[in-house]
């Protein structure tokens, strides 16, 4: 089971390594910098459609219970 502490550790890692959140419904979110996600006790807010200055157009709220896997983005994303 994925925990809020695990996600927070990935976001705060130095140096930051991009990663992918894989959800139970088959969808996923790519976290490409540490400012894209905010971890709560039971939910994760992910910034989407970020502009060149890093400002998100809108946010997706994910229940941490629905996160099945955390993957290293450099291994899963097409180049």
C-alpha positions in Angstrom: 0.0 0.0 0.0 1.3 3.4 -1.0 1.4 6.0 1.9 1.4 9.8 2.0 4.9 9.6 3.6 6.3 7.6 0.6 4.9 10.2 -1.9 6.2 13.1 0.2 9.6 11.5 0.3 9.7 11.3 -3.5 8.5 14.9 -3.9 11.2 16.2 -1.4 14.0 14.0 -2.8 17.2 15.9 -3.6 17.9 15.7 -6.5 14.3 15.3 -7.6 13.5 12.4 -9.8 10.3 12.6 -12.0 7.9 9.8 -11.3 4.5 8.5 -12.4 1.4 7.8 -10.1 -0.5 4.9 -11.4 -4.1 4.8 -10.2 -6.5 1.8 -9.7 -8.7 2.9 -12.7 -5.8 2.7 -15.1 -5.1 6.4 -15.3 -1.8 8.0 -14.4 -0.2 11.4 -13.6 3.4 12.3 -14.3 5.1 14.4 -11.6 7.9 16.1 -13.4 8.9 18.6 -10.7 8.5 18.9 -7.0 6.0 21.9 -7.3 3.4 19.9 -9.2 2.0 17.9 -6.3 0.8 18.7 -2.8 0.4 15.8 -0.3 -2.4 15.7 2.2 -3.1 13.0 4.8 -5.4 11.0 2.5 -5.3 12.8 -0.9 -2.8 14.2 -3.4 -3.4 17.3 -5.5 -1.6 17.2 -8.8 -1.2 20.3 -11.0 -2.2 19.8 -14.6 -1.5 21.7 -17.8 1.4 23.6 -16.3 2.6 26.6 -18.3 6.3 27.5 -19.0 6.4 29.4 -15.6 5.2 26.2 -13.8 1.7 27.5 -13.0 -1.0 24.8 -13.2 -4.2 25.5 -15.1 -6.2 23.2 -12.8 -5.7 20.4 -10.3 -6.7 16.7 -10.0 -7.4 15.3 -6.5 -6.4 11.7 -6.1 -7.2 9.5 -3.1 -4.0 8.0 -1.9 -5.8 4.7 -1.4 -6.4 4.6 -5.2 -2.7 4.9 -6.0 -1.5 1.4 -7.0 2.1 2.1 -8.0 4.8 4.7 -8.1 7.2 4.4 -11.1 10.4 6.1 -12.1 9.3 8.3 -15.0 12.6 8.0 -16.8 11.9 4.3 -17.2 8.3 4.5 -18.3 7.9 7.7 -20.4 8.6 7.6 -24.1 11.7 9.6 -25.1 
